[in-house]
Amino acid sequence: MQAIMNIENLTTIEELERFIQGNQAVAFTVLGDKNQRYQFIQKTLIKFRYITLKKTDKGIVNQYLKKVTGYSRQQLTRLIKQYKDVGRINWQPCRTNGFSTIYSTKDIKLLAEMDARHDDICGHATKKLLERAYNTFEQSEYQMLATISVSHLYNLRHSQGYQKQRRHFTKTQSRQVPIGERRKPQPNGEPGYIRIDTVHQGDLDKQKGVYHINAVDEVTQFEVVCSVERISERYLIPVLTQMMAAFPFIIKGFHSDNGSEYINKHVCKLLTKLEIELTKSRSRHSNDNALAESKNASIVRKQFGYTHIPQKWAPLINTFNLKYLYPYINYHRPCFFPEVTTDDKGKQRKTYPYKSMMTPYEKLKSLPNAKTYLKADFHFEILDEQAMEMTDNACAELLQKERNELFNQIFEQNKRA
């Protein structure tokens, strides 16, 4: 059985090190009185001749004192410095009583009651009321408060005693923007209800990059991607007009998140002119705009990545989008389309069978009465010619070739700059 050594019997640095590491059983009690702790530290420093020790041995003594006394490293450093300077460690308790309290708990209560009666008027008006209460109406309980300064009156209002009596909480009030309706669109199988979102092409040295505007039809997944320098009215409104014209069917609904680039009076005016319904996502309903956000990753990010592209290249990228990206994603890139089933409990479930995979244009043609949804200047005969103008592989190769040339032009000029 291992013998338990008393802390007073630790006489060498090696024993202190084993005690710190927990390899030696030692009996000791944590000192409670501050004076006892100071005396113990002084005795230990004298016992081990602290001033003459090597740096590593001093560190062991410091760890030992820290473990036994419970003091922090900073406190022990201060006490050891005192020992080095004067040869002893003295505890000098505070003799002063600090600042005397002028205003009592009763005075703070009177102030809280005064504020409650008068609905928290400004400090100057409250001071005047306190003076009138004592001087004019001879209410003696307000004697101390009648001479209070305005600045100290606010100090009392922020004090803990005052807050306990007057503290109240107000729920966060949501900011209501009377533009658009918070609800999920219900297309009922008809095209023309688009979801829209913005993708930012990164920052570099505090310089903003290109913004991509991604719009997707909910039923057919027909998609138009446009690029702008900024998402201000000057740049956004012309691009939105161009985007609406690119869809072959009539646009009936416009759904976005609650970003200010779309929920504003300028976009609202444009959509009202085109007789398009504006809706916006509901709070705590992350799926309201999920279709556009999923296309951000599978289309926009795959094409342009995450690298910063300066804003000046937005017109060139926008031309690339409409000339090469638009025909590929709508006429040659297959998409999954859901089939909705309702179980016995009335819950709707979506599945994505392989047989339902088709291009957005094929989905548009497959809709009942598809011709009735087209704009006046669009016909399936013309659209068929565009869809069959080249094979899927040929269109993809052309897209890759043009994108590489676009990126070479952008990044080579950036390197030269």
MARROKE-151280 format. One record per residue (C-alpha): residue number from 1; z, x, y. Coordinates in Angstrom, 2 decimals, padded with zeros to 5 digits, m for minus. Example, Ala and Ser with C-alpha at 12.3 -4.5 7.8 and 13.67 -1.06 7.14 Angstrom:
BEGIN
[1; [007.80; 012.30; m004.50]]
[2; [007.14; 013.67; m001.06]]
//
This chain:
BEGIN
[1; [000.00; 000.00; 000.00]]
[2; [m000.97; 001.37; 003.42]]
[3; [001.92; 002.10; 005.79]]
[4; [001.77; 000.40; 009.18]]
[5; [002.25; 002.82; 012.06]]
[6; [003.86; 001.80; 015.33]]
[7; [001.81; 002.22; 018.49]]
[8; [004.42; 004.62; 019.86]]
[9; [003.68; 007.04; 017.00]]
[10; [000.07; 007.60; 018.02]]
[11; [000.15; 011.16; 019.27]]
[12; [m003.35; 012.61; 018.91]]
[13; [m006.80; 011.72; 020.15]]
[14; [m008.01; 011.40; 016.53]]
[15; [m005.36; 008.77; 015.82]]
[16; [m006.35; 006.87; 018.95]]
[17; [m010.00; 006.93; 017.83]]
[18; [m009.13; 005.59; 014.36]]
[19; [m007.01; 002.88; 015.98]]
[20; [m009.90; 001.85; 018.28]]
[21; [m012.31; 001.69; 015.33]]
[22; [m009.80; m000.34; 013.32]]
[23; [m009.44; 002.25; 010.53]]
[24; [m005.70; 002.63; 010.93]]
[25; [m003.11; m000.15; 010.64]]
[26; [m000.95; m000.08; 013.76]]
[27; [001.64; m002.60; 014.91]]
[28; [001.64; m003.41; 018.61]]
[29; [002.27; m006.34; 020.94]]
[30; [000.20; m007.26; 023.97]]
[31; [002.20; m006.49; 027.09]]
[32; [002.75; m009.57; 029.22]]
[33; [004.48; m008.38; 032.39]]
[34; [002.31; m006.53; 034.90]]
[35; [005.05; m004.00; 035.64]]
[36; [005.36; m003.21; 031.91]]
[37; [001.61; m002.68; 031.63]]
[38; [001.56; m000.30; 034.59]]
[39; [004.46; 001.71; 033.14]]
[40; [002.77; 001.84; 029.72]]
[41; [m000.48; 003.13; 031.27]]
[42; [001.43; 005.82; 033.18]]
[43; [003.38; 006.94; 030.07]]
[44; [000.16; 007.13; 028.03]]
[45; [m001.60; 009.24; 030.65]]
[46; [001.35; 011.62; 030.78]]
[47; [001.72; 011.68; 026.99]]
[48; [m001.89; 012.73; 026.36]]
[49; [m002.15; 014.95; 029.49]]
[50; [m005.08; 012.89; 030.67]]
[51; [m006.09; 015.11; 033.59]]
[52; [m006.64; 018.14; 031.29]]
[53; [m008.65; 016.26; 028.63]]
[54; [m012.38; 016.63; 028.02]]
[55; [m014.69; 013.86; 029.16]]
[56; [m015.16; 012.43; 025.65]]
[57; [m011.41; 012.42; 025.01]]
[58; [m010.80; 010.68; 028.33]]
[59; [m013.23; 007.99; 027.21]]
[60; [m011.20; 007.45; 024.00]]
[61; [m007.98; 007.11; 026.00]]
[62; [m009.69; 004.62; 028.34]]
[63; [m010.86; 002.49; 025.37]]
[64; [m007.37; 002.62; 023.88]]
[65; [m005.74; 001.44; 027.13]]
[66; [m008.37; m001.27; 027.51]]
[67; [m007.64; m002.60; 024.02]]
[68; [m003.84; m002.55; 024.35]]
[69; [m003.42; m003.77; 027.94]]
[70; [m006.37; m006.19; 028.11]]
[71; [m007.46; m004.79; 031.49]]
[72; [m011.11; m004.38; 032.42]]
[73; [m012.80; m000.99; 032.74]]
[74; [m012.89; m001.34; 036.54]]
[75; [m009.15; m002.10; 036.76]]
[76; [m008.24; 000.85; 034.54]]
[77; [m010.46; 003.15; 036.62]]
[78; [m008.58; 002.07; 039.76]]
[79; [m005.16; 002.66; 038.17]]
[80; [m006.12; 006.06; 036.71]]
[81; [m007.40; 007.11; 040.13]]
[82; [m004.04; 006.12; 041.61]]
[83; [m002.30; 008.26; 038.97]]
[84; [m004.52; 011.24; 039.79]]
[85; [m003.92; 010.89; 043.54]]
[86; [m000.14; 010.33; 043.69]]
[87; [001.05; 011.17; 040.18]]
[88; [002.35; 007.69; 039.35]]
[89; [001.25; 004.07; 039.10]]
[90; [003.21; 001.58; 041.19]]
[91; [003.00; m002.18; 041.22]]
[92; [003.54; m003.60; 044.68]]
[93; [003.66; m007.38; 044.62]]
[94; [002.25; m009.27; 047.61]]
[95; [004.96; m009.86; 050.22]]
[96; [003.04; m012.10; 052.60]]
[97; [002.76; m015.86; 052.26]]
[98; [m000.88; m015.95; 053.39]]
[99; [m002.13; m018.50; 055.89]]
[100; [000.11; m021.45; 056.51]]
[101; [m001.33; m024.91; 055.92]]
[102; [m001.74; m026.90; 059.12]]
[103; [m003.17; m030.12; 057.73]]
[104; [m001.29; m031.70; 054.85]]
[105; [m002.55; m033.81; 051.98]]
[106; [m001.52; m036.86; 053.99]]
[107; [m003.73; m035.79; 056.92]]
[108; [m006.72; m035.29; 054.61]]
[109; [m006.15; m038.73; 053.14]]
[110; [m006.09; m040.25; 056.65]]
[111; [m009.37; m038.50; 057.48]]
[112; [m010.98; m039.78; 054.26]]
[113; [m009.87; m043.33; 055.04]]
[114; [m011.18; m043.01; 058.60]]
[115; [m014.60; m041.86; 057.32]]
[116; [m014.71; m044.68; 054.77]]
[117; [m014.04; m047.31; 057.47]]
[118; [m016.69; m045.98; 059.84]]
[119; [m019.37; m045.06; 057.24]]
[120; [m019.23; m041.28; 057.72]]
[121; [m020.27; m041.03; 061.35]]
[122; [m020.83; m037.60; 062.92]]
[123; [m018.00; m035.14; 063.43]]
[124; [m017.82; m035.53; 067.22]]
[125; [m017.51; m039.31; 066.98]]
[126; [m014.86; m038.99; 064.26]]
[127; [m012.86; m036.55; 066.43]]
[128; [m012.98; m039.03; 069.29]]
[129; [m011.72; m041.82; 066.99]]
[130; [m008.82; m039.62; 065.83]]
[131; [m007.87; m038.88; 069.45]]
[132; [m008.02; m042.57; 070.35]]
[133; [m005.92; m043.50; 067.33]]
[134; [m003.07; m041.26; 068.51]]
[135; [m003.39; m041.32; 072.30]]
[136; [m004.68; m044.83; 073.01]]
[137; [m003.27; m046.88; 070.13]]
[138; [m000.13; m044.72; 069.59]]
[139; [m000.59; m044.37; 065.83]]
[140; [001.79; m041.47; 065.22]]
[141; [000.40; m040.58; 061.77]]
[142; [m002.72; m039.22; 063.50]]
[143; [m000.76; m036.68; 065.60]]
[144; [m002.05; m033.58; 063.75]]
[145; [m005.61; m034.83; 063.36]]
[146; [m005.87; m035.73; 067.05]]
[147; [m006.15; m032.04; 067.96]]
[148; [m008.52; m030.96; 065.18]]
[149; [m011.76; m029.19; 066.09]]
[150; [m015.11; m030.57; 064.97]]
[151; [m015.89; m027.49; 062.86]]
[152; [m012.58; m027.69; 061.00]]
[153; [m013.07; m031.41; 060.53]]
[154; [m016.15; m030.57; 058.48]]
[155; [m014.11; m027.96; 056.59]]
[156; [m011.66; m030.68; 055.56]]
[157; [m014.55; m032.93; 054.53]]
[158; [m015.72; m030.21; 052.13]]
[159; [m012.24; m029.51; 050.77]]
[160; [m011.31; m030.36; 047.20]]
[161; [m008.64; m032.86; 048.21]]
[162; [m011.10; m034.80; 050.38]]
[163; [m013.85; m034.73; 047.75]]
[164; [m011.51; m036.23; 045.14]]
[165; [m011.06; m039.28; 047.36]]
[166; [m014.57; m039.67; 048.77]]
[167; [m016.92; m038.21; 046.16]]
[168; [m019.68; m040.54; 045.07]]
[169; [m022.97; m040.02; 043.28]]
[170; [m026.37; m041.59; 043.90]]
[171; [m029.08; m041.71; 041.28]]
[172; [m032.23; m039.76; 042.04]]
[173; [m034.70; m042.06; 043.72]]
[174; [m038.26; m041.72; 042.45]]
[175; [m040.92; m041.26; 045.10]]
[176; [m043.17; m044.28; 045.06]]
[177; [m046.83; m043.63; 045.86]]
[178; [m048.67; m046.96; 046.36]]
[179; [m051.96; m045.53; 045.01]]
[180; [m053.12; m046.33; 041.50]]
[181; [m051.34; m048.31; 038.82]]
[182; [m048.97; m046.74; 036.32]]
[183; [m050.33; m047.87; 032.98]]
[184; [m052.47; m046.79; 030.08]]
[185; [m056.09; m048.01; 030.34]]
[186; [m057.28; m050.52; 027.77]]
[187; [m061.04; m049.94; 027.27]]
[188; [m061.24; m052.37; 024.29]]
[189; [m064.01; m050.34; 022.68]]
[190; [m066.15; m050.13; 025.82]]
[191; [m067.27; m046.82; 027.37]]
[192; [m066.68; m046.06; 031.02]]
[193; [m062.92; m045.42; 031.06]]
[194; [m062.62; m041.71; 031.75]]
[195; [m059.58; m039.44; 031.60]]
[196; [m059.55; m036.56; 034.08]]
[197; [m057.53; m033.37; 034.44]]
[198; [m057.63; m030.03; 036.28]]
[199; [m057.71; m026.58; 034.68]]
[200; [m056.88; m023.57; 036.86]]
[201; [m058.56; m020.23; 036.16]]
[202; [m055.51; m018.12; 036.96]]
[203; [m054.14; m016.15; 039.92]]
[204; [m054.61; m012.46; 040.73]]
[205; [m052.80; m010.63; 043.55]]
[206; [m051.75; m013.98; 045.04]]
[207; [m055.40; m015.10; 045.13]]
[208; [m056.24; m018.43; 043.50]]
[209; [m059.05; m018.70; 040.98]]
[210; [m061.68; m021.31; 040.20]]
[211; [m060.60; m024.89; 039.38]]
[212; [m062.34; m026.76; 036.54]]
[213; [m062.39; m030.56; 036.70]]
[214; [m062.60; m031.98; 033.18]]
[215; [m063.47; m035.67; 032.69]]
[216; [m063.67; m037.30; 029.23]]
[217; [m064.60; m040.84; 028.28]]
[218; [m061.93; m042.33; 026.04]]
[219; [m064.21; m044.26; 023.65]]
[220; [m067.25; m041.98; 023.27]]
[221; [m065.64; m038.63; 024.26]]
[222; [m068.63; m038.08; 026.56]]
[223; [m067.50; m035.19; 028.74]]
[224; [m068.44; m033.68; 032.10]]
[225; [m066.95; m030.39; 033.36]]
[226; [m067.37; m029.37; 037.01]]
[227; [m065.99; m026.36; 038.87]]
[228; [m064.78; m026.12; 042.46]]
[229; [m063.35; m023.45; 044.73]]
[230; [m060.39; m025.56; 045.80]]
[231; [m059.01; m028.99; 045.00]]
[232; [m058.99; m030.15; 048.60]]
[233; [m060.92; m033.14; 049.92]]
[234; [m063.79; m030.98; 051.18]]
[235; [m064.61; m029.62; 047.72]]
[236; [m063.28; m032.30; 045.38]]
[237; [m064.94; m035.46; 046.68]]
[238; [m068.57; m034.13; 046.36]]
[239; [m067.85; m032.87; 042.84]]
[240; [m066.30; m036.19; 041.77]]
[241; [m069.38; m037.99; 043.08]]
[242; [m071.59; m035.57; 041.11]]
[243; [m069.44; m036.08; 038.03]]
[244; [m069.63; m039.88; 038.15]]
[245; [m073.41; m039.67; 038.41]]
[246; [m073.65; m037.42; 035.33]]
[247; [m072.23; m040.02; 032.96]]
[248; [m075.05; m042.15; 031.49]]
[249; [m072.93; m045.32; 031.41]]
[250; [m071.21; m047.31; 034.14]]
[251; [m067.76; m045.96; 035.05]]
[252; [m065.12; m048.71; 035.11]]
[253; [m061.82; m046.83; 034.97]]
[254; [m060.49; m043.51; 036.29]]
[255; [m057.20; m042.26; 034.78]]
[256; [m055.32; m039.10; 035.78]]
[257; [m051.83; m037.68; 035.78]]
[258; [m049.74; m037.95; 038.96]]
[259; [m051.17; m034.85; 040.62]]
[260; [m051.88; m035.16; 044.33]]
[261; [m055.46; m033.89; 043.90]]
[262; [m056.39; m037.31; 042.48]]
[263; [m053.64; m039.64; 043.67]]
[264; [m054.55; m039.64; 047.36]]
[265; [m056.29; m041.88; 049.87]]
[266; [m059.60; m039.96; 049.78]]
[267; [m060.11; m040.31; 046.01]]
[268; [m058.87; m043.90; 046.22]]
[269; [m061.45; m044.66; 048.91]]
[270; [m064.26; m043.13; 046.81]]
[271; [m063.28; m045.08; 043.68]]
[272; [m062.89; m048.31; 045.62]]
[273; [m066.39; m047.84; 047.03]]
[274; [m067.74; m047.37; 043.48]]
[275; [m065.65; m050.30; 042.20]]
[276; [m063.77; m048.10; 039.76]]
[277; [m060.20; m048.91; 038.73]]
[278; [m057.64; m046.14; 039.36]]
[279; [m054.71; m045.74; 036.94]]
[280; [m052.18; m042.94; 036.52]]
[281; [m049.90; m041.74; 033.73]]
[282; [m046.53; m043.31; 033.13]]
[283; [m043.33; m041.28; 033.11]]
[284; [m042.11; m040.22; 029.65]]
[285; [m045.51; m041.16; 028.13]]
[286; [m047.09; m037.78; 027.44]]
[287; [m049.97; m039.31; 025.45]]
[288; [m051.40; m041.24; 028.40]]
[289; [m053.67; m038.33; 029.36]]
[290; [m053.60; m036.46; 026.04]]
[291; [m057.36; m036.74; 025.42]]
[292; [m058.28; m034.81; 028.59]]
[293; [m055.57; m032.22; 027.97]]
[294; [m056.75; m031.59; 024.40]]
[295; [m060.30; m031.10; 025.68]]
[296; [m058.95; m028.59; 028.21]]
[297; [m058.08; m026.32; 025.30]]
[298; [m060.97; m027.00; 022.93]]
[299; [m063.75; m026.97; 025.55]]
[300; [m062.78; m025.44; 028.90]]
[301; [m060.50; m022.65; 027.70]]
[302; [m062.83; m021.74; 024.85]]
[303; [m065.70; m021.37; 027.28]]
[304; [m063.94; m019.61; 030.16]]
[305; [m060.72; m018.22; 028.67]]
[306; [m057.68; m017.43; 030.82]]
[307; [m058.96; m014.49; 032.88]]
[308; [m058.90; m014.83; 036.65]]
[309; [m062.27; m015.76; 038.16]]
[310; [m062.49; m015.58; 041.99]]
[311; [m063.15; m018.84; 043.81]]
[312; [m066.48; m017.71; 045.26]]
[313; [m068.09; m018.04; 041.80]]
[314; [m067.37; m021.79; 041.56]]
[315; [m070.89; m022.96; 042.60]]
[316; [m072.55; m020.68; 040.05]]
[317; [m070.17; m021.80; 037.29]]
[318; [m070.72; m025.44; 038.22]]
[319; [m074.47; m024.99; 037.82]]
[320; [m073.88; m023.43; 034.40]]
[321; [m071.66; m026.38; 033.40]]
[322; [m074.20; m029.06; 034.25]]
[323; [m077.27; m027.20; 032.98]]
[324; [m076.01; m025.69; 029.70]]
[325; [m072.46; m026.84; 028.83]]
[326; [m073.07; m030.54; 029.48]]
[327; [m075.95; m030.99; 026.95]]
[328; [m074.19; m028.91; 024.28]]
[329; [m070.85; m030.76; 024.23]]
[330; [m072.42; m034.24; 024.48]]
[331; [m075.57; m033.98; 022.33]]
[332; [m074.83; m031.17; 019.86]]
[333; [m071.06; m030.73; 019.35]]
[334; [m069.50; m033.15; 016.78]]
[335; [m066.10; m034.74; 017.49]]
[336; [m063.56; m036.60; 015.38]]
[337; [m063.15; m040.28; 016.20]]
[338; [m060.06; m042.20; 015.11]]
[339; [m059.89; m045.26; 012.90]]
[340; [m056.93; m047.47; 013.77]]
[341; [m055.11; m049.41; 011.03]]
[342; [m052.14; m051.74; 011.41]]
[343; [m049.43; m051.68; 008.73]]
[344; [m047.24; m054.57; 007.55]]
[345; [m044.73; m053.95; 010.35]]
[346; [m047.40; m054.14; 013.03]]
[347; [m047.38; m050.39; 013.75]]
[348; [m050.77; m048.92; 014.54]]
[349; [m051.72; m045.70; 012.79]]
[350; [m054.70; m043.45; 013.56]]
[351; [m056.66; m041.51; 010.96]]
[352; [m059.59; m039.18; 011.54]]
[353; [m061.92; m039.42; 008.53]]
[354; [m064.80; m036.99; 008.16]]
[355; [m067.30; m039.82; 007.90]]
[356; [m066.47; m040.84; 011.47]]
[357; [m067.36; m037.44; 012.91]]
[358; [m070.37; m037.52; 015.24]]
[359; [m071.53; m036.28; 018.62]]
[360; [m070.49; m038.22; 021.75]]
[361; [m074.09; m039.37; 022.24]]
[362; [m074.27; m040.66; 018.64]]
[363; [m070.99; m042.50; 019.23]]
[364; [m072.42; m044.10; 022.36]]
[365; [m075.51; m045.29; 020.49]]
[366; [m073.39; m046.66; 017.63]]
[367; [m071.48; m049.08; 019.87]]
[368; [m072.42; m052.78; 019.67]]
[369; [m074.70; m053.74; 022.55]]
[370; [m074.85; m050.08; 023.63]]
[371; [m077.78; m050.68; 026.01]]
[372; [m075.69; m053.00; 028.17]]
[373; [m073.34; m050.14; 029.11]]
[374; [m076.06; m047.80; 030.45]]
[375; [m076.74; m047.33; 034.13]]
[376; [m079.97; m048.78; 035.52]]
[377; [m081.78; m045.42; 035.63]]
[378; [m080.72; m044.35; 032.11]]
[379; [m082.57; m045.39; 028.93]]
[380; [m082.01; m044.38; 025.32]]
[381; [m085.64; m043.32; 024.99]]
[382; [m085.14; m040.67; 027.67]]
[383; [m081.70; m039.68; 026.32]]
[384; [m083.13; m039.35; 022.80]]
[385; [m085.69; m036.88; 024.09]]
[386; [m082.92; m034.81; 025.68]]
[387; [m080.84; m034.91; 022.49]]
[388; [m083.76; m033.84; 020.27]]
[389; [m085.22; m031.29; 022.68]]
[390; [m083.63; m028.47; 020.64]]
[391; [m081.52; m028.06; 017.52]]
[392; [m077.73; m027.74; 017.57]]
[393; [m077.93; m024.03; 016.78]]
[394; [m080.59; m023.38; 019.39]]
[395; [m078.54; m025.15; 022.05]]
[396; [m075.41; m023.19; 021.08]]
[397; [m077.31; m019.89; 021.20]]
[398; [m078.70; m020.73; 024.63]]
[399; [m075.20; m021.60; 025.83]]
[400; [m073.81; m018.30; 024.54]]
[401; [m076.65; m016.31; 026.10]]
[402; [m076.27; m017.94; 029.51]]
[403; [m072.49; m017.65; 029.43]]
[404; [m072.68; m013.92; 028.66]]
[405; [m075.10; m013.39; 031.53]]
[406; [m072.81; m015.40; 033.81]]
[407; [m069.74; m013.36; 032.85]]
[408; [m071.61; m010.07; 033.17]]
[409; [m072.66; m010.99; 036.68]]
[410; [m069.14; m012.07; 037.67]]
[411; [m067.17; m009.18; 036.20]]
[412; [m069.64; m006.45; 037.07]]
[413; [m069.53; m007.43; 040.73]]
[414; [m065.75; m007.65; 040.55]]
[415; [m065.60; m004.09; 039.17]]
[416; [m067.86; m002.79; 041.92]]
[417; [m065.73; m004.59; 044.51]]
//
